[in-house]
């Protein structure tokens, strides 16, 4: 079952997000990680929020452990994100 992961990085900046994405080898508007279906990010009053839709929670958790956690810490994001999961009833892809 597809899941959505909402990650709130309190104290994080869009500049740190951009550095993280670059270190992961991604480009804006390009392809994401295997198993990742959709991704978007925005600035919030508290920091940065990223929302992903993944094929499975296990794929997301593996990616988070191997990439998101270590690389976001490397670029100076203060602490791990507050993560909320949602079951996805439906999603649409690029037309």
C-alpha positions, 0 to 999 in steps of 0.5 A: 500500500502506498503511504505519504510521509510528512517530514517537518524539519524544525529549524531547517532551511531551504538552503539546507534542503537544496544541499541535501537534494544535491548530495543525494544526486537529485535535481529539481523537477527530476526523477526521485528515488526508487520506490518514491512516487512523488515529492514536494517541499515548502518553507514553514514558519518552523522550518521546512516541510517535505511530503513524499508518497512512496510505494511502501513504508519500508522503502521510505524508512530504508531511504530515510535511514540511509540518506535523509538522516545522515545527509540532512545532519551533514548539512547542518539540519538541527535534529531529525524531522518530526515524521507523520505517516498517512495511508494513501487512498489514491495518487495521480502521476504526471500527465 
